[in-house]
Amino acid sequence: MECSICGKEIEKSKFYNAVLCSDECFKKNFWNEKVDYMDDERVVRIDGYHYFIEPENDTGAFRGYGGSFFKIKFFDGRIIETTNLWSQGKIPQEYRGILYDNAEFISPFEENGEERILFRAQIEETIQVQDILLFDGLQEQHNLGYCGN
């Protein structure tokens, strides 16, 4: 079988959802998928990070960021409030030309400088913690040999 990204011949893919030969090809495949649906209205890109908004009425056991509230203003003028925002990670530099920012976080509070700064600091802290957990989770899944996106 052949790696779907680089074409290298391999005996067996270590990834369950695609024929890929390496972690590098897995990452390229992951970000190529984000390019494929970059115009989906549920896709959020802010400050070089990629997010996806799942439905508010989702009955699954988990919610993005543990159900934290986010208010997002898209550059096309839409304003979305969600408690089900999922991070898909920091967009690699080589994809930033096409996966450019399309929104910004806005404070759900009254717009004064102090509250907006505090809100932004809370978002950045949440993102940093989530990215650490995401990285650790992917590492663990890679080590177990069943990593997918």
Secondary structure, DSSP 8 states (H G I E B T S, - for coil): -B-TTT--B-S--SSSSS--SSHHHHHHHHHHHHHHTTT-TTEEEETTEEEEE--TT--SS--GGGG--EEEEETTS-EEEES-EEEEEE--GGGTTTS---EEE--SS---HHHHHHHHHHHHHHHHHHHHHHHHHHHHHHHHT----
